[in-house]
Amino acid sequence: MVRHAKSLKLRNSRERVAAYIYRQSKTTGGASFVLPVEKRLLASLLGMTPENFSRAIKSLQPDGVAMDGMRIIVTNAKALESVAGPDALIDGPDMIAGHAAPGFHGM
């Protein structure tokens, strides 16, 4: 819960979405995954409106993120990582090591 609050305060909306996608892609171990909840609920969890969530996803296209319905496709993991800016104090040390702990599913 503390990490979630830190993310809300220390990252802008684009960075929060990038960090969420980065964590989910590391957790699933693949280049694509299906969002576990509907977009408006995810936007609320990330502290933004559904419209801002859509804008953030669209702004991440040049940085290696594509969206097809509920499926997120990471086309350039390095570019996404640079935008997400993984931080041990916000995301936890397991995300910095390049893998997510078992059972970790993001926010």
DOZAMAR-854828 format. One record per residue: residue number from 1; x, y, z of N, C-alpha, C, O in turn. Coordinates in nm, 3 decimals, m for minus. Example, Ala and Ser with C-alpha at 12.3 -4.5 7.8 and 13.67 -1.06 7.14 Angstrom:
2
     n      n.c1      n.c2      n.c3     ca.c1     ca.c2     ca.c3      c.c1      c.c2      c.c3      o.c1      o.c2      o.c3
     1     1.319    m0.569     0.780     1.230    m0.450     0.780     1.320    m0.330     0.780     1.424    m0.332     0.846
     2     1.285    m0.225     0.708     1.367    m0.106     0.714     1.290     0.003     0.787     1.341     0.114     0.804
***
This chain:
107
     n      n.c1      n.c2      n.c3     ca.c1     ca.c2     ca.c3      c.c1      c.c2      c.c3      o.c1      o.c2      o.c3
     1     0.082    m0.119     0.000     0.000     0.000     0.000     0.087     0.126     0.000     0.055     0.225    m0.066
     2     0.198     0.121     0.074     0.288     0.236     0.078     0.351     0.258    m0.059     0.364     0.372    m0.104
     3     0.389     0.150    m0.126     0.449     0.164    m0.260     0.350     0.224    m0.358     0.387     0.305    m0.442
     4     0.224     0.184    m0.346     0.120     0.239    m0.434     0.107     0.389    m0.410     0.100     0.466    m0.506
     5     0.104     0.432    m0.284     0.094     0.574    m0.252     0.216     0.651    m0.304     0.202     0.762    m0.355
     6     0.334     0.592    m0.292     0.455     0.656    m0.345     0.445     0.674    m0.495     0.480     0.779    m0.548
     7     0.396     0.572    m0.563     0.382     0.580    m0.708     0.287     0.693    m0.748     0.313     0.767    m0.842
     8     0.175     0.704    m0.675     0.079     0.809    m0.706     0.137     0.948    m0.686     0.105     1.040    m0.762
     9     0.220     0.964    m0.587     0.275     1.096    m0.555     0.401     1.131    m0.635     0.424     1.248    m0.667
    10     0.482     1.031    m0.668     0.612     1.059    m0.728     0.618     1.041    m0.879     0.720     1.074    m0.940
    11     0.512     0.989    m0.939     0.511     0.968    m1.084     0.393     1.039    m1.147     0.286     1.049    m1.088
    12     0.414     1.087    m1.270     0.301     1.143    m1.342     0.218     1.028    m1.401     0.259     0.912    m1.392
    13     0.105     1.058    m1.460     0.013     0.953    m1.506     0.077     0.864    m1.613     0.057     0.743    m1.612
    14     0.153     0.922    m1.702     0.219     0.844    m1.808     0.318     0.745    m1.747     0.325     0.630    m1.788
    15     0.395     0.791    m1.650     0.493     0.704    m1.583     0.425     0.594    m1.502     0.475     0.482    m1.496
    16     0.310     0.625    m1.439     0.236     0.523    m1.363     0.186     0.413    m1.454     0.195     0.294    m1.421
    17     0.132     0.452    m1.570     0.084     0.351    m1.666     0.201     0.269    m1.718     0.191     0.147    m1.729
    18     0.311     0.335    m1.751     0.429     0.264    m1.800     0.482     0.167    m1.695     0.518     0.054    m1.728
    19     0.485     0.210    m1.568     0.534     0.123    m1.461     0.440     0.003    m1.442     0.486    m0.108    m1.418
    20     0.310     0.027    m1.452     0.214    m0.083    m1.438     0.234    m0.185    m1.551     0.239    m0.305    m1.526
    21     0.245    m0.137    m1.674     0.265    m0.226    m1.789     0.397    m0.300    m1.776     0.405    m0.420    m1.806
    22     0.500    m0.230    m1.733     0.632    m0.292    m1.715     0.624    m0.405    m1.612     0.674    m0.515    m1.635
    23     0.560    m0.378    m1.497     0.545    m0.481    m1.393     0.465    m0.600    m1.444     0.503    m0.715    m1.422
    24     0.355    m0.573    m1.512     0.271    m0.683    m1.563     0.346    m0.766    m1.665     0.335    m0.889    m1.665
    25     0.423    m0.702    m1.753     0.496    m0.778    m1.854     0.604    m0.863    m1.788     0.630    m0.975    m1.833
    26     0.667    m0.813    m1.683     0.767    m0.892    m1.611     0.701    m1.007    m1.535     0.756    m1.117    m1.528
    27     0.583    m0.982    m1.479     0.512    m1.085    m1.404     0.467    m1.198    m1.494     0.480    m1.316    m1.459
    28     0.413    m1.164    m1.612     0.364    m1.266    m1.704     0.476    m1.330    m1.783     0.459    m1.439    m1.838
    29     0.590    m1.262    m1.791     0.705    m1.317    m1.861     0.691    m1.317    m2.012     0.763    m1.389    m2.081
    30     0.600    m1.237    m2.064     0.581    m1.234    m2.208     0.575    m1.093    m2.261     0.578    m0.996    m2.186
    31     0.567    m1.083    m2.392     0.560    m0.953    m2.457     0.418    m0.899    m2.463     0.397    m0.784    m2.499
    32     0.320    m0.983    m2.429     0.182    m0.935    m2.428     0.106    m0.999    m2.313     0.140    m1.108    m2.266
    33     0.003    m0.930    m2.270    m0.083    m0.981    m2.163    m0.219    m0.915    m2.176    m0.233    m0.811    m2.239
    34    m0.318    m0.977    m2.117    m0.454    m0.923    m2.115    m0.474    m0.851    m1.983    m0.438    m0.904    m1.877
    35    m0.530    m0.732    m1.989    m0.556    m0.658    m1.866    m0.647    m0.740    m1.775    m0.747    m0.795    m1.821
    36    m0.613    m0.749    m1.646    m0.690    m0.834    m1.555    m0.825    m0.774    m1.516    m0.913    m0.846    m1.470
    37    m0.842    m0.643    m1.533    m0.968    m0.575    m1.502    m1.001    m0.479    m1.614    m0.917    m0.452    m1.700
    38    m1.123    m0.428    m1.614    m1.158    m0.335    m1.721    m1.081    m0.204    m1.707    m1.035    m0.167    m1.599
    39    m1.068    m0.135    m1.819    m0.981    m0.018    m1.826    m1.020     0.092    m1.728    m0.932     0.155    m1.668
    40    m1.149     0.117    m1.710    m1.188     0.226    m1.620    m1.154     0.195    m1.475    m1.121     0.286    m1.399
    41    m1.161     0.068    m1.436    m1.122     0.030    m1.301    m0.971     0.042    m1.283    m0.923     0.089    m1.180
    42    m0.896     0.001    m1.384    m0.751     0.013    m1.380    m0.710     0.160    m1.372    m0.619     0.196    m1.298
    43    m0.778     0.245    m1.449    m0.750     0.389    m1.444    m0.772     0.443    m1.303    m0.692     0.521    m1.253
    44    m0.879     0.401    m1.241    m0.907     0.444    m1.104    m0.798     0.397    m1.008    m0.755     0.474    m0.922
    45    m0.754     0.273    m1.022    m0.647     0.221    m0.936    m0.516     0.297    m0.955    m0.436     0.310    m0.862
    46    m0.496     0.347    m1.076    m0.374     0.423    m1.106    m0.390     0.572    m1.078    m0.298     0.650    m1.103
    47    m0.506     0.611    m1.025    m0.527     0.750    m0.985    m0.552     0.846    m1.098    m0.504     0.960    m1.095
    48    m0.628     0.802    m1.199    m0.656     0.890    m1.312    m0.794     0.859    m1.369    m0.857     0.760    m1.333
    49    m0.839     0.945    m1.457    m0.966     0.922    m1.523    m0.946     0.824    m1.639    m0.833     0.808    m1.687
    50    m1.053     0.759    m1.685    m1.039     0.669    m1.801    m0.985     0.741    m1.925    m0.911     0.682    m2.003
    51    m1.021     0.868    m1.941    m0.972     0.944    m2.056    m0.821     0.963    m2.048    m0.750     0.947    m2.147
    52    m0.771     0.997    m1.928    m0.626     1.015    m1.911    m0.553     0.882    m1.928    m0.441     0.880    m1.979
    53    m0.615     0.773    m1.886    m0.554     0.641    m1.905    m0.537     0.613    m2.053    m0.431     0.567    m2.097
    54    m0.641     0.640    m2.131    m0.633     0.618    m2.277    m0.527     0.706    m2.340    m0.453     0.661    m2.427
    55    m0.519     0.831    m2.296    m0.416     0.921    m2.350    m0.276     0.873    m2.314    m0.185     0.880    m2.396
    56    m0.260     0.824    m2.192    m0.128     0.775    m2.148    m0.086     0.654    m2.231     0.030     0.643    m2.271
    57    m0.180     0.562    m2.256    m0.149     0.444    m2.339    m0.108     0.490    m2.479    m0.009     0.442    m2.535
    58    m0.184     0.583    m2.533    m0.154     0.632    m2.668    m0.017     0.702    m2.672     0.056     0.689    m2.769
    59     0.016     0.774    m2.565     0.145     0.845    m2.563     0.262     0.748    m2.546     0.377     0.785    m2.572
    60     0.235     0.625    m2.504     0.341     0.525    m2.488     0.368     0.445    m2.615     0.459     0.362    m2.617
    61     0.293     0.468    m2.721     0.314     0.394    m2.846     0.456     0.410    m2.900     0.516     0.311    m2.940
    62     0.512     0.531    m2.902     0.651     0.543    m2.950     0.753     0.475    m2.858     0.867     0.451    m2.898
    63     0.711     0.445    m2.737     0.801     0.383    m2.640     0.777     0.233    m2.626     0.815     0.172    m2.526
    64     0.714     0.173    m2.725     0.704     0.028    m2.729     0.582    m0.034    m2.668     0.588    m0.148    m2.622
    65     0.469     0.038    m2.665     0.345    m0.018    m2.610     0.235    m0.005    m2.713     0.212     0.103    m2.768
    66     0.167    m0.116    m2.740     0.052    m0.115    m2.830    m0.066    m0.177    m2.754    m0.046    m0.261    m2.666
    67    m0.186    m0.136    m2.790    m0.305    m0.189    m2.724    m0.403    m0.237    m2.829    m0.431    m0.167    m2.926
    68    m0.454    m0.356    m2.808    m0.555    m0.415    m2.896    m0.669    m0.464    m2.808    m0.666    m0.577    m2.759
    69    m0.769    m0.379    m2.790    m0.878    m0.414    m2.699    m0.826    m0.418    m2.556    m0.780    m0.317    m2.503
    70    m0.834    m0.534    m2.494    m0.786    m0.551    m2.356    m0.644    m0.608    m2.353    m0.589    m0.629    m2.245
    71    m0.585    m0.632    m2.468    m0.450    m0.689    m2.475    m0.348    m0.577    m2.489    m0.360    m0.489    m2.575
    72    m0.246    m0.583    m2.404    m0.133    m0.491    m2.411    m0.017    m0.567    m2.473     0.014    m0.679    m2.432
    73     0.047    m0.505    m2.571     0.160    m0.566    m2.640     0.282    m0.476    m2.621     0.280    m0.359    m2.658
    74     0.387    m0.532    m2.563     0.511    m0.458    m2.543     0.603    m0.490    m2.660     0.650    m0.603    m2.674
    75     0.629    m0.390    m2.743     0.711    m0.410    m2.863     0.857    m0.369    m2.841     0.946    m0.411    m2.915
    76     0.881    m0.287    m2.738     1.018    m0.244    m2.708     1.032    m0.234    m2.557     1.002    m0.130    m2.498
    77     1.078    m0.341    m2.494     1.087    m0.347    m2.348     1.186    m0.246    m2.292     1.162    m0.188    m2.185
    78     1.297    m0.223    m2.361     1.399    m0.128    m2.312     1.344     0.015    m2.309     1.366     0.088    m2.213
    79     1.272     0.054    m2.414     1.214     0.188    m2.418     1.108     0.203    m2.310     1.100     0.308    m2.245
    80     1.027     0.100    m2.290     0.926     0.104    m2.185     0.991     0.115    m2.048     0.945     0.191    m1.962
    81     1.097     0.041    m2.027     1.168     0.045    m1.899     1.223     0.185    m1.870     1.221     0.231    m1.756
    82     1.272     0.252    m1.974     1.327     0.386    m1.953     1.217     0.485    m1.914     1.243     0.577    m1.835
    83     1.097     0.469    m1.966     0.986     0.557    m1.929     0.935     0.521    m1.790     0.907     0.610    m1.709
    84     0.923     0.391    m1.762     0.870     0.346    m1.633     0.963     0.385    m1.519     0.917     0.415    m1.409
    85     1.093     0.383    m1.545     1.190     0.420    m1.443     1.177     0.338    m1.316     1.148     0.393    m1.210
    86     1.197     0.205    m1.325     1.184     0.123    m1.205     1.274     0.174    m1.092     1.390     0.207    m1.114
    87     1.218     0.181    m0.974     1.289     0.234    m0.859     1.266     0.139    m0.741     1.153     0.103    m0.712
    88     1.373     0.100    m0.675     1.363     0.004    m0.564     1.276     0.057    m0.451     1.211    m0.022    m0.383
    89     1.273     0.187    m0.429     1.193     0.242    m0.320     1.045     0.251    m0.354     0.961     0.253    m0.264
    90     1.013     0.256    m0.481     0.872     0.264    m0.522     0.820     0.126    m0.562     0.712     0.086    m0.519
    91     0.896     0.055    m0.643     0.850    m0.072    m0.699     0.893    m0.194    m0.620     0.836    m0.302    m0.636
    92     0.992    m0.179    m0.537     1.045    m0.293    m0.464     1.168    m0.347    m0.531     1.185    m0.332    m0.652
    93     1.255    m0.411    m0.454     1.381    m0.460    m0.510     1.364    m0.572    m0.611     1.451    m0.590    m0.697
    94     1.255    m0.647    m0.605     1.236    m0.757    m0.699     1.214    m0.708    m0.842     1.247    m0.780    m0.936
    95     1.161    m0.588    m0.861     1.141    m0.536    m0.997     1.271    m0.481    m1.054     1.288    m0.479    m1.176
    96     1.361    m0.439    m0.972     1.489    m0.387    m1.019     1.578    m0.502    m1.067     1.657    m0.485    m1.160
    97     1.563    m0.616    m1.004     1.644    m0.732    m1.042     1.602    m0.789    m1.177     1.667    m0.878    m1.230
    98     1.492    m0.737    m1.233     1.451    m0.780    m1.366     1.345    m0.888    m1.367     1.312    m0.941    m1.473
    99     1.291    m0.922    m1.251     1.182    m1.018    m1.247     1.091    m0.987    m1.130     1.132    m0.929    m1.031
   100     0.968    m1.027    m1.144     0.871    m1.004    m1.038     0.865    m1.127    m0.948     0.884    m1.240    m0.992
   101     0.837    m1.101    m0.822     0.823    m1.211    m0.727     0.696    m1.289    m0.760     0.600    m1.231    m0.810
   102     0.694    m1.419    m0.732     0.574    m1.498    m0.758     0.455    m1.440    m0.683     0.464    m1.405    m0.565
   103     0.344    m1.431    m0.753     0.223    m1.379    m0.693     0.211    m1.227    m0.699     0.108    m1.174    m0.659
   104     0.312    m1.157    m0.747     0.307    m1.013    m0.758     0.236    m0.977    m0.887     0.278    m1.017    m0.995
   105     0.128    m0.901    m0.875     0.048    m0.869    m0.994     0.027    m0.720    m1.011    m0.075    m0.678    m1.066
   106     0.118    m0.641    m0.965     0.105    m0.498    m0.986     0.042    m0.430    m0.869     0.060    m0.472    m0.755
   107    m0.033    m0.325    m0.895    m0.090    m0.241    m0.792    m0.173    m0.319    m0.700    m0.229    m0.263    m0.606
***
